């Protein structure tokens, strides 16, 4: 079982940390494919609401059972942290998921994965500005390469050199997720991975309740397969993956932990081909690979400097 330990345990707990990262990445990769599939039965807003209603129920049950086993009291977040928690909920649950869902109406899972793969680039830039984490010259070079690749991806999955509007939606989602990763870092010093997951997921789900009428109508007409996909998306990529990610993020700096994310697009392309027989366009693949080179430059040991 994954438990919460201080960040000082990184050296001792390294295998568990990297296992948690690998698990989160695999589950998130499957989410790109699941979202694309579920769009046959649900609109983006209704899908996001259903997914996180399921995730919220799972998290609350696991949170309560875990606290009972450990004989710990369930605690509410400190009043001083509520505004930041609400902002994190808005960024991660609402903006990221709506952006991804809307974007995948016209963007292939693989291309969406390449765009979200730029989260390390955005996270490093934001961490440098907000958390004062230093970035070396090679890292800034990687930022430039990553942005260049992203610009190419914006034209992917369209006939001719036309900007894909859905790609902008996914890009906005990636920026929102990057900001969440940076802003949640201080919270992980005061709350465990499970607690933070609950404190962010529940209010984020409530913020999407305006989509309830759409969800009610679409559930009645949805296929059994579509509903099963939504159950999977709610339990694993939504609830379990973020628990694993928070566990790892609490033990690594933002730059180090998000460096693993540049493997996400490649995993997504493989999963998308296996289950949907769908691949990015040639332009999207080229731009995606260039953007991954940028992410790799940002996150290698020469691209990062010691935190102040």
Secondary structure by P-SEA (a helix, b strand, c coil): cbbbbcccccccaaaaaaaaaaaaaaaaaaaaaaaaaacccccaaaaaaaaaaaaaaaaaaaaaaaaaaaccccccccccaaaaaaaaaaacccaaaaaaaaaaccccaaaaaaaacaaaaaaaaaaaacccccccaaaaaaaaaaaaaaaaaaacccccccccaaaaaaaaaaaaaaaaaaaaaaaaacccaaaaaaacaaaaaaaaccaaaaaaaaaaaccaaaaaaaaaaacccccaaaaaaaaaaaccccccccccccaaaaaaaaaaaacccccccaaaaaaaaaaaaaaaaacccccccccc
